[in-house]
């Protein structure tokens, strides 16, 4: 390699060291992966006044309150992307409620009472579990 090639090679690598991380940061910053139009913040806004409906299976326990859904994840799921959806009348995914990560209690605000809850892996496109709420 000649001295001109070594100098050019050095400046190109220095430029790449600066530009590639910047491109990665800005591309990740603007991702809107699984963003819901509804308020999906896992917060506890009101006191528990009494559940309206509850259902349970071997993975989760779901309780519907007046303005939020409480989901108790009994154990950590093996799926890396577990998204909670409202279930429509036909048993299909309807609206994104939130996302589950590890075992624990999750509270998600809702606008209307869901027919059920579907836990779905958005990366593998696989339904993990589903619970239905019985409404009178």
Secondary structure, DSSP 8 states (H G I E B T S, - for coil): --HHHHHHHHHHHHHHHHHHHHHHHHHHHT--TT--SS-------S-----SEEEE-SSEEEEE-SSEEEEEE-S--S-S-EEEEEE-TTS-EEEEEEEE-SSEEEEEE-SS--SEEEEEETTTTEEEEEEE----
